[in-house]
Amino acid sequence: MEHPLIERNPHIMLGKPVIKGTRLTVELLMRKLGDGFTVPDILEMYPNLRLEQIQAAFTYSADKIANEIILEVA
């Protein structure tokens, strides 16, 4: 699935997925949420970030998890 607001570039943050045009990684945003910050908190911390970009990070993360290959352990 294509994510137009997310990009991976080996020259930006070592190729980790970032919000396009920024150095904010999807991982950073997910960790902020996991640490208890809300979306409004994140928007306040990063005033140039838009709600649509955070939502794109959610979708990107969910798609990656949905497409995981599960290995059976014997």
LUMGULO-968215 format. One record per residue (C-alpha): x, y, z; residue number from 1. Coordinates in Angstrom, 1 decimal. Example, Ala and Ser with C-alpha at 12.3 -4.5 7.8 and 13.67 -1.06 7.14 Angstrom:
<sites>
+--------+--------+--------+-----+
:     px :     py :     pz : num :
+--------+--------+--------+-----+
:   12.3 :   -4.5 :    7.8 :   1 :
:   13.7 :   -1.1 :    7.1 :   2 :
+--------+--------+--------+-----+
</sites>
This chain:
<sites>
+--------+--------+--------+-----+
:     px :     py :     pz : num :
+--------+--------+--------+-----+
:    0.0 :    0.0 :    0.0 :   1 :
:    1.3 :    3.5 :   -0.9 :   2 :
:    1.6 :    6.1 :    1.8 :   3 :
:    1.9 :    9.5 :    0.2 :   4 :
:    2.8 :   11.3 :    3.4 :   5 :
:    5.5 :    8.8 :    4.5 :   6 :
:    8.8 :    8.4 :    2.8 :   7 :
:   11.9 :    6.2 :    3.2 :   8 :
:   15.2 :    7.5 :    2.0 :   9 :
:   18.6 :    6.1 :    3.0 :  10 :
:   19.9 :    9.6 :    3.3 :  11 :
:   17.3 :   10.7 :    5.9 :  12 :
:   17.3 :    9.1 :    9.3 :  13 :
:   19.2 :    6.1 :    8.0 :  14 :
:   16.2 :    5.1 :    5.8 :  15 :
:   13.6 :    4.8 :    8.6 :  16 :
:   10.1 :    5.8 :    7.5 :  17 :
:    9.6 :    9.5 :    8.2 :  18 :
:    6.8 :   12.1 :    7.6 :  19 :
:    7.6 :   13.3 :    4.1 :  20 :
:    9.6 :   16.5 :    4.1 :  21 :
:   10.6 :   16.1 :    7.8 :  22 :
:   13.0 :   14.2 :    9.9 :  23 :
:   10.2 :   13.0 :   12.2 :  24 :
:   10.2 :    9.2 :   12.1 :  25 :
:    7.0 :    7.1 :   12.3 :  26 :
:    8.7 :    5.3 :   15.2 :  27 :
:    9.1 :    8.6 :   17.2 :  28 :
:    5.4 :    9.4 :   16.8 :  29 :
:    4.3 :    5.9 :   17.8 :  30 :
:    6.6 :    6.0 :   20.9 :  31 :
:    5.2 :    9.4 :   21.9 :  32 :
:    1.7 :    7.9 :   21.8 :  33 :
:    2.9 :    4.8 :   23.7 :  34 :
:    4.5 :    7.1 :   26.3 :  35 :
:    1.1 :    8.6 :   27.0 :  36 :
:    1.2 :   11.8 :   24.8 :  37 :
:   -2.0 :   12.6 :   23.0 :  38 :
:   -2.3 :   13.7 :   19.4 :  39 :
:   -3.0 :   17.3 :   20.5 :  40 :
:    0.2 :   17.1 :   22.7 :  41 :
:    2.2 :   15.9 :   19.7 :  42 :
:    0.8 :   18.7 :   17.5 :  43 :
:    1.8 :   21.2 :   20.2 :  44 :
:    5.3 :   19.7 :   20.4 :  45 :
:    5.8 :   19.8 :   16.6 :  46 :
:    3.8 :   22.9 :   15.4 :  47 :
:    4.7 :   22.2 :   11.7 :  48 :
:    3.1 :   18.8 :   11.9 :  49 :
:   -0.5 :   18.3 :   10.7 :  50 :
:   -3.1 :   15.9 :   11.9 :  51 :
:   -3.2 :   14.2 :    8.5 :  52 :
:    0.5 :   13.4 :    8.9 :  53 :
:    0.0 :   11.8 :   12.3 :  54 :
:   -2.9 :    9.8 :   10.9 :  55 :
:   -0.7 :    8.7 :    8.0 :  56 :
:    1.9 :    7.4 :   10.6 :  57 :
:   -0.9 :    5.4 :   12.2 :  58 :
:   -2.0 :    3.9 :    8.9 :  59 :
:    1.6 :    3.1 :    7.9 :  60 :
:    2.2 :    1.4 :   11.3 :  61 :
:   -1.0 :   -0.6 :   11.1 :  62 :
:   -0.2 :   -1.7 :    7.5 :  63 :
:    3.2 :   -2.9 :    8.5 :  64 :
:    1.8 :   -5.0 :   11.4 :  65 :
:   -1.0 :   -6.4 :    9.2 :  66 :
:    1.5 :   -7.6 :    6.6 :  67 :
:    3.9 :   -9.2 :    9.1 :  68 :
:    4.9 :  -12.8 :    8.4 :  69 :
:    4.2 :  -15.0 :   11.4 :  70 :
:    6.6 :  -17.9 :   11.8 :  71 :
:    5.5 :  -21.0 :   13.7 :  72 :
:    8.0 :  -22.0 :   16.4 :  73 :
:    8.4 :  -25.7 :   16.8 :  74 :
+--------+--------+--------+-----+
</sites>
